[in-house]
Amino acid sequence: MAPLDDLYREIILDHYRTPRNRGELATPPAHRVEGFNPLCGDEITLYLELVDDRLVDIKMTGRGCSISQASASLMGAAVRGKTLAEVRAALERFRQLMTVTETRLGEGGEPEPLDVRSLGELAALAGVVKFPVRIKCALLAWTTLAQGLDEARAD
Amino acid sequence: MTSFSPARVRADVPLFHRLVHGRPLTYLDSASSTLPPRAVIEAMDRYYERHHANVHRGVYLTAEEATADYEGARAAVARFINAPGGAEEVVFTKNTTESFNLLARSWGASRFGPGDVVVVTEMEHHANVVPWFQLRDSHGIEVRFIPVGDDFRLDLTDVDRRLEGAKLLSVTGMSNVLGTRNDLAALARLAHDHGALLAVDGAQSVAHGSTDVARDGIDFLAFSGHKMLGPTGIGVFWARRSLLETMPPFLGGGGMIADVRTDGFTPANGVARFEAGTPPIAEAVGLHAAVRYLEGLGPDVVEAHERELTRDALERLECTFAGRVRVIGPRDVVDRGGVLSLDVEGVHPHDVAQVLDQHGVCVRPGHHCAKPLMRRFGLAATARASFGPYSLPRDTDALIEGLGHALALFA
């Protein structure tokens, strides 16, 4: 098992203690979407403001563990102001980062080197994959964002 | 005179002989699942190595032995809970949850209609809530809740009105979140005075004190093997014989019939009617060994041991953390079992449990399948530590050390 420091990186603790983009946006124009992790009771509400093909603003409320809240905060910082294509690309990269593959769980349990440079601060969450139970926590904000984008497009 | 020694129980449990993260295992999750002693594991091994065959069918020697083992387990369980009608009242299921589904889908569904009332409590596990809501949706019954007071105990001030017209009162013997034990004999009298029957969720109580359905006047009882030092995959549903006889089958298939024709079927008599398909035979053998092991320890002695551990832990948590670690449950140890639900200031239960894991301490974070209760106290989750017969004061030492680390890390 990996040491605790792999999970609780300083960046994560910082975003947990001082979450970014907290608050609400008026709906409409913003789209509101909720996500829950039924197993541990984590919850998040995202407010997404889309103009043309750009996520011009994102705010969030919610409560949960350090991993779910820090991941949400880091996500907000990473996707705010980005085009939808860029947001979806970040989403896909993050999902890949959180995927436990057979090779990764093989002998020794050392993860294959994964190019995390494109992820910026989000790379701090790379250690979560070594704690498989916590992956759902890290993904909560992201799956909620994906759902919100789909809904907003359908509106 | 019994000579109970928790240290000896610990030595009997193989899992305590391994290290986790280089530390001894501090297992404080017995409310979730208990650790089986060697006697249970060996009984199951012996069964598979020497006797395994399907039950109630073959007439060869090992089939007779397997059947005798399986039915012997039923008799042992009947004795363990003091079933007045003996083994013929004991149905083997998969777990407590399946037992409650059997109660709801068989006994409930065959007699309930719109307006019939089932009363549960706010401290129930979802296993004793969801099947009744399902029956509400399919049969139009009404589900009422007895509230939990600020003292973490059932608030019975309005209970007469709640029980008015009720057919069933279904309560837990001990809350898996609060540790609160309910007075089952008093609740049975209360239910019966209102013309209702009493069902008890014994999942948390059977391994941590004596269970006596005859003494307490209980009508239905459900519990799981793996929460009483036995294996997973087996549970028990007990009902008074007069009630069991009126219940239609729940699951259909092999083993539960007297006859099958091209125009229909006739169910078997007795408990066989509720045991469709090949039952958990090895698990029954393991459960039998667990029953014997618990009887050897003495249920009252185990209860006293866990009460002392709880009293000590409540005191030490309070004087070490002075309110930064709040216990969601009664502060005293009267009618209270060894379950400590913790709310740690500024640290989410998931993070508490993660840090504790590095100390080799196993606790359970989450809502513990008791969301109505968590809502009642405005909590999304707690970190729950719970004791078993093998628990020792040094487990509390490790818990306190780990909690100190969690508080420091997230400060």
Chai-1 contact restraints between the chains, C-beta under 6 A:
chainA,res_idxA,chainB,res_idxB,connection_type,confidence,min_distance_angstrom,max_distance_angstrom,comment,restraint_id
A,L4,B,Q358,contact,1.0,0.0,6.0,A-B,restraint_1
A,C40,B,H350,contact,1.0,0.0,6.0,A-B,restraint_2
A,C40,B,G366,contact,1.0,0.0,6.0,A-B,restraint_3
A,C40,B,A381,contact,1.0,0.0,6.0,A-B,restraint_4
A,G41,B,H367,contact,1.0,0.0,6.0,A-B,restraint_5
A,G41,B,A380,contact,1.0,0.0,6.0,A-B,restraint_6
A,G41,B,A381,contact,1.0,0.0,6.0,A-B,restraint_7
A,C65,B,H348,contact,1.0,0.0,6.0,A-B,restraint_8
A,C65,B,H350,contact,1.0,0.0,6.0,A-B,restraint_9
A,C65,B,D351,contact,1.0,0.0,6.0,A-B,restraint_10
A,S66,B,D351,contact,1.0,0.0,6.0,A-B,restraint_11
